[in-house]
Amino acid sequence: MRARIGFIAVWVATTAAGIGISWAGVGDALRGTALPTQDLAAKVPVHEGRPPASDPSQEAVSFGARSASPTASPPTRTPTARPTSKRPSVKPSSSRPDGNVRTYVVKSGRVVLSLSADSARLVSATPDNGFQAKVWRQEKWLRVDLTDGVKGSAVFAQWNGHAPLVQVYEY
């Protein structure tokens, strides 16, 4: 009887040690993928109302609204628009993002920016169903609107001799 209890105690201790070592090895890999993590960009203050007006003569890229049907509407074009993608999700570059990548989850979708010390770059913009993405980029600022024409969200990044400052507007 003592031998069986000893065997069970050794087996439980070995199994517990194996589980602990395995968790230590894969725990970091699971955080951020399978396990929820705190979004670092979630601490950005959200402003109510429309953001400052962009210069309409500047380049704007507009993408069609997402729909649940398999035949999504094609991207809409404005006279100054030059779409970089035919999919509703805006992905201007397939290269690996440099800098600090931040995700901004807003009421109308999700915007991902790569922030470096002296600029910001759009990684992707994914509007929710019924919304469309519009992107404006200039030398010292970047603006991404996810809108249905009446209401929406805007992520606005500015840098002019300083690190990018990101502001989020819900309107």
PyMOL commands that set and color helices and strands:
alter all, ss='L'
color gray80, all
select helices_A, chain A and resi 2-30+40-43
alter helices_A, ss='H'
color red, helices_A
select strands_A, chain A and resi 46-48+60-62+100-106+109-115+120-127+132-137+141-147+152-158+165-170
alter strands_A, ss='S'
color yellow, strands_A
deselect
rebuild
show_as cartoon
